Structure formats: structure tokens, C-alpha cells
Amino acid sequence: MPERRQVSKTPSCVDWKLVHREPLPTWITPSGRTCLLGDAAHPFLPTSIQGCSQAIEDGCALATCLALSHADPTISPHQTVPTALRTYERLRYERVKEAQKGGAKVRDMWHKVDWTKVRQNPELIKLPRADWLMLHDCERSVRRLWRHASVEGTPLKREWLAAGPESDETLYRPEFPPTPVLTPKEELDRRLQ
Ligand SMILES: Cc1cc2nc3c(=O)[nH]c(=O)nc-3n(C[C@H](O)[C@H](O)[C@H](O)COP(=O)(O)OP(=O)(O)OC[C@H]3O[C@@H](n4cnc5c(N)ncnc54)[C@H](O)[C@@H]3O)c2cc1C
């Protein structure tokens, strides 16, 4: 077996535990002034190949929510940050949870391989690259959903959240015009008016 020959030439191996943790019930403090993002909010199994991607999406979504919240004249100044953080969590939570579950599915697929079947059909152990996961534009999605998601209690349909194959093109319909993010200069002008 080539694998055995390779391992026999390795002077030492690291027993790197893959520690699993269930999704946290929330990423934000009760006051809504502090939040988690990236691995601190949602550790991923390496088989998801998504930890970094989702951390970057979190950062982008959070920054977009903060910009939109600051620019929204209907939100009082002391509610700007809590509204942004709660909306960030509402828009990200289900998607990230589904991506985490995908890592467990791939782990099971790769760790319980029936090599006889795989030799006949190598597709059986191919890493899935679903469009809902790989082609999501998180900034555009936040900007389109902001008006719905920033109002607490407004229902959000699951298919809007890019949280599985049922994600649809709803976000590109006219009822979701993108909320523009102001440039820093436009924002300053708005405040000085
Ligand atoms: C071997 C390996 C392969 C991977 N491959 C992929 C991949 O192919 N695709 C993918 O999307 N993801 C991959 N990941 C996952 C990805 O690296 C992580 O999900 C990502 O780095 C998480 O980013 P983060 O900013 O949340 O956390 P981190 O990158 O862990 O950043 C946290 C930072 O905080 C610092 N820190 C910690 N405590 C303190 C403190 N008290 N004060 C100040 N600073 C502190 C740390 O030093 C660190 O720099 C892989 C991970 C590993 C280990």
C-alpha cells in the first residue's frame, strides 16, 4: 500500500484532534453591543473547507450592517450598533449553520469510504461545491435584505438566507432594491445637513 510506505518514512506524527462543537445559540451579547465572528462564533471542521470563507463573509456582512445602520435615519444613535449586530446575526446564522453541517457530512463521506465502490465511481468522494455556498455575494445580500432584516420580528424566509440548495433568486427581484452604502464623504455630508 503506498499510504503505508509513506507513513513508514514519517519520523513522527501529530495526533491533531478534530474537536466538534455544536453551533452556539447566539453570537451577540444581550445588550447587542458585542458580537463574535469567525471561528470564535462558529468553529468549522477542516472537511468543510469553509472556516476562513465564512469568517470573511462574517466580516463583510458585519461591516455592511454597521454602514447601513449608521446611514439609516430611522434608527436612533444609541440603537445603531445593536441594530447592526442583531441584523448581522439574523442574516448570517442559518447560512453558517448549514455550512458547518456540510463539514460533518464530508467528514463522514471521507472517513467511511467503501474503496471498492469508489474505484468504480470516484465521484462518490468528490468534495461538494454547491452554488448556494460558493457563489453567495454576502454584501449584496445584506444590502438587499437590510430593510426587512433590520426591523426586529419581521419574518425572513429561509430561501433568502443562502442557507441551502433551496436558496432562490428572490433577492434579485424588484421588491429587494439594494440599500446603497454611503461613501464616508456622503455620510459626513448627510450628518452635516
Ligand atoms: C490546517 C488548516 C487548514 C484550513 N484550510 C481552510 C481552507 O481550505 N478554507 C477555509 O475557508 N478555511 C480553512 N481553515 C480554517 C481557517 O483557517 C479559519 O477558519 C480562519 O482562520 C478563522 O479566522 P478567524 O479570524 O476567525 O480566527 P483566527 O484566524 O484563528 O484568528 C484569531 C486571531 O486572534 C489572535 N488571538 C487569540 N487570542 C488573542 C488575544 N487574547 N488577544 C489578541 N489576539 C488574540 C490569534 O493569534 C489569531 O491571530 C483551515 C484551518 C486549518 C488549521
The ligand as an SDF file (V2000), in Angstrom:
LIG
                    3D

 53 58  0  0  0  0  0  0  0  0999 V2000
   -4.7610   23.2780    8.6480 C   0  0  0  0  0  0  0  0  0  0  0  0
   -5.9370   24.1890    8.3760 C   0  0  0  0  0  0  0  0  0  0  0  0
   -6.4310   24.2790    7.0630 C   0  0  0  0  0  0  0  0  0  0  0  0
   -7.5070   25.1220    6.7800 C   0  0  0  0  0  0  0  0  0  0  0  0
   -7.9900   25.2040    5.4970 N   0  0  0  0  0  0  0  0  0  0  0  0
   -9.0060   26.0270    5.2000 C   0  0  0  0  0  0  0  0  0  0  0  0
   -9.4910   26.1540    3.8540 C   0  0  0  0  0  0  0  0  0  0  0  0
   -9.0250   25.4910    2.9220 O   0  0  0  0  0  0  0  0  0  0  0  0
  -10.5270   27.0080    3.6160 N   0  0  0  0  0  0  0  0  0  0  0  0
  -11.0810   27.7490    4.6020 C   0  0  0  0  0  0  0  0  0  0  0  0
  -12.0140   28.5280    4.3110 O   0  0  0  0  0  0  0  0  0  0  0  0
  -10.6450   27.6460    5.8880 N   0  0  0  0  0  0  0  0  0  0  0  0
   -9.6230   26.8120    6.2180 C   0  0  0  0  0  0  0  0  0  0  0  0
   -9.1680   26.7140    7.5070 N   0  0  0  0  0  0  0  0  0  0  0  0
   -9.8690   27.4230    8.5710 C   0  0  0  0  0  0  0  0  0  0  0  0
   -9.4140   28.8830    8.6990 C   0  0  0  0  0  0  0  0  0  0  0  0
   -8.0080   28.9520    8.8370 O   0  0  0  0  0  0  0  0  0  0  0  0
  -10.0870   29.5050    9.9370 C   0  0  0  0  0  0  0  0  0  0  0  0
  -11.4660   29.2250    9.9030 O   0  0  0  0  0  0  0  0  0  0  0  0
   -9.8880   31.0190    9.9450 C   0  0  0  0  0  0  0  0  0  0  0  0
   -8.5170   31.3050   10.0830 O   0  0  0  0  0  0  0  0  0  0  0  0
  -10.6800   31.6610   11.0770 C   0  0  0  0  0  0  0  0  0  0  0  0
  -10.3770   33.0320   11.0880 O   0  0  0  0  0  0  0  0  0  0  0  0
  -10.5960   33.8740   12.4070 P   0  0  0  0  0  0  0  0  0  0  0  0
  -10.1450   35.2500   12.0590 O   0  0  0  0  0  0  0  0  0  0  0  0
  -11.9860   33.7000   12.9040 O   0  0  0  0  0  0  0  0  0  0  0  0
   -9.6670   33.2130   13.5050 O   0  0  0  0  0  0  0  0  0  0  0  0
   -8.0770   33.0940   13.5330 P   0  0  0  0  0  0  0  0  0  0  0  0
   -7.5140   33.0110   12.1530 O   0  0  0  0  0  0  0  0  0  0  0  0
   -7.8110   31.9630   14.4810 O   0  0  0  0  0  0  0  0  0  0  0  0
   -7.6190   34.4720   14.1270 O   0  0  0  0  0  0  0  0  0  0  0  0
   -7.7210   34.7400   15.5240 C   0  0  0  0  0  0  0  0  0  0  0  0
   -6.5370   35.6240   15.8640 C   0  0  0  0  0  0  0  0  0  0  0  0
   -6.7190   36.0920   17.2180 O   0  0  0  0  0  0  0  0  0  0  0  0
   -5.4800   36.0090   17.8750 C   0  0  0  0  0  0  0  0  0  0  0  0
   -5.7570   35.9520   19.3110 N   0  0  0  0  0  0  0  0  0  0  0  0
   -6.2030   34.9150   20.0490 C   0  0  0  0  0  0  0  0  0  0  0  0
   -6.3370   35.2710   21.3240 N   0  0  0  0  0  0  0  0  0  0  0  0
   -5.9960   36.5670   21.4200 C   0  0  0  0  0  0  0  0  0  0  0  0
   -5.9360   37.5130   22.4850 C   0  0  0  0  0  0  0  0  0  0  0  0
   -6.2830   37.1690   23.7240 N   0  0  0  0  0  0  0  0  0  0  0  0
   -5.5140   38.7590   22.1980 N   0  0  0  0  0  0  0  0  0  0  0  0
   -5.1790   39.1190   20.9330 C   0  0  0  0  0  0  0  0  0  0  0  0
   -5.2340   38.2730   19.8920 N   0  0  0  0  0  0  0  0  0  0  0  0
   -5.6250   37.0160   20.1270 C   0  0  0  0  0  0  0  0  0  0  0  0
   -4.8190   34.7570   17.3240 C   0  0  0  0  0  0  0  0  0  0  0  0
   -3.4210   34.7800   17.4920 O   0  0  0  0  0  0  0  0  0  0  0  0
   -5.2030   34.8690   15.8360 C   0  0  0  0  0  0  0  0  0  0  0  0
   -4.2840   35.6280   15.0910 O   0  0  0  0  0  0  0  0  0  0  0  0
   -8.0970   25.8820    7.8140 C   0  0  0  0  0  0  0  0  0  0  0  0
   -7.5800   25.7910    9.1290 C   0  0  0  0  0  0  0  0  0  0  0  0
   -6.5150   24.9530    9.4030 C   0  0  0  0  0  0  0  0  0  0  0  0
   -5.9710   24.9040   10.8180 C   0  0  0  0  0  0  0  0  0  0  0  0
  1  2  1  0
  2  3  1  0
  2 52  2  0
  3  4  2  0
  4  5  1  0
  4 50  1  0
  5  6  2  0
  6  7  1  0
  6 13  1  0
  7  8  2  0
  7  9  1  0
  9 10  1  0
 10 11  2  0
 10 12  1  0
 12 13  2  0
 13 14  1  0
 14 15  1  0
 14 50  1  0
 15 16  1  0
 16 17  1  0
 16 18  1  0
 18 19  1  0
 18 20  1  0
 20 21  1  0
 20 22  1  0
 22 23  1  0
 23 24  1  0
 24 25  2  0
 24 26  1  0
 24 27  1  0
 27 28  1  0
 28 29  2  0
 28 30  1  0
 28 31  1  0
 31 32  1  0
 32 33  1  0
 33 34  1  0
 33 48  1  0
 34 35  1  0
 35 36  1  0
 35 46  1  0
 36 37  1  0
 36 45  1  0
 37 38  2  0
 38 39  1  0
 39 40  1  0
 39 45  2  0
 40 41  1  0
 40 42  2  0
 42 43  1  0
 43 44  2  0
 44 45  1  0
 46 47  1  0
 46 48  1  0
 48 49  1  0
 50 51  2  0
 51 52  1  0
 52 53  1  0
M  END
$$$$
